[in-house]
Amino acid sequence: FSDSLTRMVDISKVKLRDIPCTKSLILVCLMLALFVWMSMNTNLPVGVIGVPKGGIDDLALNYKNQKIAVASARGGTILPHFWTPLYQKSPGMEDCPQLHKWEPYFKAYHTHLSRFRGKSITMVEVGVQSGGSAMMWKSYFGPGLRYYGIDINPQAQQFQSDWATIFIGDQADPAFWDSLRGKLPKEVDFFLDDGGHTMEQQKVTFQKAFPLVKLNGVYACEDLSTSYSPFFGGEHLEAGALSGPKGSFIELAKQMIDWMNCYFAGGNVMNKWQGECSSEFHKGIMGTNGFLDSAYSLHFYSQILLIEKAQVLSPVPLKGGGYKFGYGGPDTFWDGKLYKTPSLSTKPLPL
């Protein structure tokens, strides 16, 4: 391992043209191992790692606050929020399948998916495209990844392997999803919609694929900016508008907040609640794809939504202790009475 570390530190001296794609992937894995090892050694300096031509000159990694500065060949400096293992670059990447992601995604993915690293994980990704994303996830999750890719372009089939299965079809076609029954796993840990990004595609995929994600799994939809583009079936959002874009996936995502709070939609709040969601919340996409029973939390980032799944129980107000006073208001005054701590010798407090 010490020899590997030595090679890692000196990697900037390697000639990029001499390293093929396969060696590049091995280097990525070794680099990830280096940063895991460094997490236990906070006084280690981090060097500058050379990156092939293609717009980025170098990555200046700073371990202490895990921020990185990316110097662009076009001039200026890009400052991603935080460094994660998904950022890792290595020599020879120009010979690998292309990967196209936006900077804010990596911190979000690492926050919600790091628990799956080094374990057996099953993921489905819509949008195999040129194959770079599948390679990135393989490098990130490790040898335990079982990858299922979906793409409308038959060329994507070339990336099928012993760990990757590729299906060709239209994600906007409900019949296509029905045809995958028995071919896809009954449950997956992670589902990623990075497909065609039209409103119809995103909605149909959410309707059909959200039930595939197991409890404690994650459903993600990328590139939500297309909700603001008429080309993708969205519409421009007027400045200051509080609703819309009408008919978009962004609008649907906003409605998810109402569905998560449907127990209180009738106005019964705080100490009172209506017991069950009204029948209106059992209609539409969220009312019929298991969202009410398993969407535990929503996490919005720029252009991306991640939904953490867990068993959702009906909300029940819980109270403990006998000492209390009213919530108060503008005219409330203190009567001078003080709370007296009970004597442990006569009335022990419950632990």
Residue pairs with C-beta under 8 A, 6 or more apart in sequence:
1 37
4 30
4 33
4 34
5 34
5 37
7 30
8 27
8 30
8 31
8 34
9 47
11 27
11 31
11 49
11 50
11 90
11 91
12 47
12 48
12 49
12 50
14 50
14 91
15 91
16 50
16 52
16 53
16 91
16 92
16 94
19 27
19 90
19 91
19 92
20 92
20 95
21 92
21 93
21 95
21 96
23 92
24 90
24 91
24 92
24 93
24 95
24 96
25 96
25 135
25 139
27 90
27 91
27 92
28 88
28 90
28 139
29 139
31 49
31 88
31 90
32 85
32 88
32 139
32 140
35 85
35 88
38 44
38 46
38 63
42 63
42 64
44 63
45 63
46 61
46 62
46 63
47 61
48 58
48 59
48 60
48 61
49 58
49 59
49 61
49 89
49 90
50 58
50 91
51 57
51 58
51 59
51 89
51 90
51 91
51 93
52 91
52 92
52 93
52 94
53 73
53 94
54 93
54 94
55 72
55 73
55 74
56 70
56 71
56 72
56 73
56 89
57 71
57 72
57 73
58 70
58 71
59 68
59 69
59 70
59 87
59 89
60 68
60 69
60 70
60 71
61 68
61 83
62 68
62 69
62 83
66 82
66 83
66 84
67 79
67 80
67 81
67 82
67 83
68 79
68 80
68 83
68 87
69 77
69 78
69 79
70 77
70 78
70 79
70 80
71 77
72 78
78 103
80 87
80 103
80 106
80 107
81 103
81 104
81 107
82 107
84 106
84 107
84 109
84 110
85 110
85 140
86 101
86 105
86 106
86 109
86 110
86 136
86 140
87 106
88 139
96 132
96 135
97 130
97 131
97 132
97 134
97 135
97 159
98 129
98 130
98 131
98 132
99 130
99 132
99 133
99 135
99 136
100 129
100 132
100 133
101 133
101 136
102 222
102 223
102 302
102 303
102 304
104 301
104 302
104 303
104 304
105 222
105 301
105 303
105 304
107 301
108 299
108 301
108 304
108 306
109 220
111 299
112 218
112 220
112 299
112 306
112 308
113 140
113 141
113 190
113 218
116 141
116 189
116 190
117 140
117 141
117 142
118 141
118 142
118 144
119 141
119 142
119 144
120 144
120 146
121 141
121 144
121 145
121 146
121 189
121 190
122 146
122 148
122 185
122 187
122 188
122 189
122 190
123 137
123 141
123 145
123 146
123 147
123 148
123 188
123 189
123 190
123 191
123 192
124 148
124 149
124 150
124 184
124 188
124 190
124 191
124 192
124 209
124 212
125 133
125 134
125 137
125 147
125 148
125 149
125 150
125 191
125 192
125 194
126 149
126 150
126 151
126 171
126 192
126 193
126 194
126 195
126 205
126 209
127 133
127 150
127 151
127 192
127 193
127 194
127 195
127 196
128 134
128 149
128 150
128 151
128 153
128 156
128 159
128 166
129 151
129 153
129 156
131 156
131 158
131 159
133 194
134 147
134 149
134 159
134 164
137 145
137 147
138 145
138 147
138 163
138 164
143 163
145 163
146 163
146 185
147 163
147 164
147 165
148 164
148 165
148 166
148 167
148 184
148 185
148 188
149 156
149 159
149 164
149 165
149 166
149 167
150 166
150 167
150 168
150 169
150 171
150 195
151 166
151 167
151 168
151 195
152 168
152 169
152 170
152 171
152 195
152 196
153 168
154 168
156 166
156 168
157 166
157 168
159 166
160 166
167 180
167 183
167 184
169 176
169 179
169 180
170 176
171 177
171 193
171 195
171 196
171 201
171 204
171 205
172 196
172 198
172 200
172 201
172 204
172 205
173 204
174 204
174 207
174 208
177 204
177 205
177 208
177 209
178 208
184 212
185 212
186 212
187 212
187 213
187 214
187 217
188 212
188 213
188 214
188 217
189 213
189 214
189 216
189 217
189 218
190 213
190 217
190 218
190 220
191 209
191 210
191 212
191 213
191 217
191 218
191 219
191 220
192 220
192 221
192 222
193 201
193 202
193 205
193 206
193 209
193 220
193 221
193 222
194 222
194 223
195 201
195 202
195 205
197 222
197 223
197 226
197 232
198 226
198 232
198 233
199 226
199 227
199 232
199 233
199 234
199 247
199 248
199 249
200 233
202 221
202 249
203 249
203 252
203 285
205 221
206 219
206 221
206 249
206 252
206 285
206 289
207 285
207 288
207 289
208 289
209 219
210 219
210 289
210 290
210 291
210 307
211 289
211 290
213 219
213 294
213 309
214 309
215 294
215 309
215 310
215 311
216 309
216 310
217 309
218 306
218 307
218 308
218 309
219 306
219 307
219 309
220 304
220 305
220 306
220 307
221 249
221 253
221 304
221 305
222 303
222 304
223 303
223 304
224 249
224 250
224 253
224 303
224 304
224 305
225 303
226 232
226 233
226 234
226 249
227 234
227 245
227 248
227 249
227 250
227 251
228 234
228 235
228 236
228 237
228 245
228 248
228 250
230 236
233 247
233 248
234 245
234 247
234 248
234 249
234 250
235 244
235 245
235 246
235 247
235 248
236 245
237 244
237 245
238 244
243 251
243 254
244 250
244 251
245 251
252 285
253 298
253 300
253 305
255 286
256 286
256 291
256 295
256 298
256 307
257 298
258 265
259 277
259 281
259 286
259 287
259 291
259 292
259 295
260 295
260 298
262 277
262 278
262 281
262 292
263 273
263 274
263 275
263 276
263 277
263 314
263 315
264 273
264 274
264 315
265 277
265 278
265 281
266 274
266 278
268 274
270 317
271 317
273 315
273 317
275 314
276 314
277 292
280 287
281 287
281 292
282 288
282 292
285 291
286 292
286 295
292 312
293 311
293 312
294 309
294 310
294 311
294 312
295 307
295 309
295 312
296 308
296 309
296 310
296 311
296 312
297 307
297 308
297 310
298 305
298 306
298 307
299 305
299 306
299 307
299 308
323 339
326 332
342 349
